Each structure stands twice: as structure tokens, then as C-alpha cells.
């Protein structure tokens, strides 16, 4: 355990007493965690030996950071906002041409990105929102009005389509955040929340709503699972009838209509995959 991790864990045990007047060592440790998350040196969750692992002390530091910073008015060219101080990337954090060139991502107007989130090179941020603790890897597109929730992890070369949300999971500290692995296409107006894992190379049709209670049905085998979309799955919305009561309303589910290999996924367009 690092010294910073110990300071954060100890502070967490007395979190109700943490405030703007807390010990400098505590505030320095919290601010260092936020800076490391911001630069990508640390990330809230990462894949270790094939399994996603949450680093709890980093989530604790994020939550403690709200206690040590006061509210501040953030002035923009056509409006103003009220939020915790030191909380946005970009001009409000003192960024200029040099900082943006080093970061290497494109950020169009009306794309608030909170300090403590990491944006990889060649990412394109259309008017979207990226919350604290999120990690967006290289080459990903966050399309118009999409959202990356607190601590979510989005992989390389993903497309998060217009109006879609990748849910945040900040509390409890031990909970795994929502994970979108590399090369995933998330269709327009979809919501993936509550720590769901979407496996690499998967294609989700528009209008998908997936949480921990959503049944994930493999149409070929009839198997029903929860919580994870297997890699290279093609998924569409569906419904399941109530087996005990034929007159009861059907319940929504996610249907895996096919699974493809990596080679097929790389050579096939999204529209082709979504057609039977």
C-alpha cells in the first residue's frame, strides 16, 4: 500500500470530518489522486489477468475531493455555472494551445469534461459530458449529447453514439464501474449502467437499455445471463413473456442475435452486423 493510499483510506474512515480546513497532507493526497486520474497515470478500474479490478482508494479520493473544495462561479462566453472549484478541464483549468496539443484530443464547444477524467489521444468529443473519474481511451468518439458517467471506463476505438449514456458508479467504493471494452459500438439513445461490462468488439443496436437486472438472452442457445455482454456480440432490444401468466406484460431484455470473431468484426460494417 502506497503512502497516498493509506492517507486516503484513513481519511475515509473519518470522512465526516474532512473539509476545506483538513490537514494539508490529506488535501495534498486527494489532489494528487485527482491529478493522476486526470493525466491517465492512474485509473479507477483496470483489467488485471483478464479480470476487471476496482481501485477503491481512488474512488474514495474522488468522493473526498468534494469535501475539500468550495463552490465557485465558472464564467463562460455566454453563460455561467456554479460548481466545485478546480473541476473542469480546458480553459478553466488554465489550458492553452500547448496543453491541448499535448493531450491530443479534439473537444468541440459545449463539451464539459471534469478534471479527474482522462481523455486519450485522437478522441473526438462532440457536445457531450464526461464526469470525474471516467477514462476514455485512444481513438474513441463521444457523439453529440452522449455521456460518460463518473468512473466509467471506455476503451480504444469505441463509438458512443448520439444521446447514449455510459452510467457512472461512484458509490459504493468497491463497486465495479460501467465498462465498455475496446472497439465497441453503442447505438444511439442507449443506456448501459450499473457496472455492466460490454465485451470487446460488441455492437449494440440503438435503444439498448442494460442494467444489472436486465436479462441478456443468447437467442441461439436460450441461455440467460446478467451483468456482462460477451466479446464480439451483436445485441438488439427484445422482450420476454411471463411464463406463469400469459396475460401479464412482457419484460424487456437484451438479445444476443449472433457472435462473430475478431476478423469478421473488423471487415463487416455495423449495419451488416445488425441485419440477420
Phi, psi and omega in degrees: 000128180286165179298318179297317180300319179294317179299317181295314181296320178294318179297323181297325179294340179236038190299331180293343180261358181278130180204190182295342181259011181293167180309142180300323181297323179290313181295322178296319180295317179297312181296327178293320176299314180298319179295319180293323175294321182296324182267354181085005177295325175237159173215148186298324179221146177210159182272120180236120182053040174084000180236141177282131184235136177266133174266098191298323185294334178288320176293321177299319180297321178300313182294323178292332182298331179291340181274336186261356179245140178272174176282152183210146176272125182254116185267133176242181183290336183224005178198184174216161185224166180230119183202178176297146183291155178059040191247355182240143169289174173089210188301322181294340176261012178084017180283142172231198181303318183299312182295318179292323178295321178292321180293321171078021176242162180258132185226102184278164181306150179066042175237075180295128180233118187281142176300139184101001171250151182249134177240119183283171180294147179064016170285144175245121178253101170286177180305102188215184177224131178238120185269166184301141179086349180290153178229117180242114189278176190303141170076008182273147176252121170259103188282177188302130178064021172277163183222135173248108186288169183304127175071002178294153182240118181242128189279193181286146169054038175268162173233110177261103193289170186305133175078004183269153180233134170254112193293152176268144174226093180265321178239149352290164187299329184278351185287140178287134177287171176291133187240125170245111184282181186300148169061037179261141172251119177251115187294162184302145175059036177257160176224122174240118193221179169061035175077020175295144173251123175255115187293157184308140173075007182283155178235118179250126180296166177296151176075025177276134176234111186228120173231186184295336180268358181285128176285131178251111190253125172273110186296330182287323186251342184082357181295138177245127179230175179222149165090343184210132172267121182297155179305146175059036176268147172249119193236135177229160176290149177207184177222153176238132178285160173279114184293333184271340184218101185293340180269355180284151178299145174286154180250144182290153178208171173255131184247121173277107184274339176194161171233136183240164177272172184299322182295315179297316182300322184286338184255356187247137179287160180301316182298321178297319182294327183278351174268145179279000000 
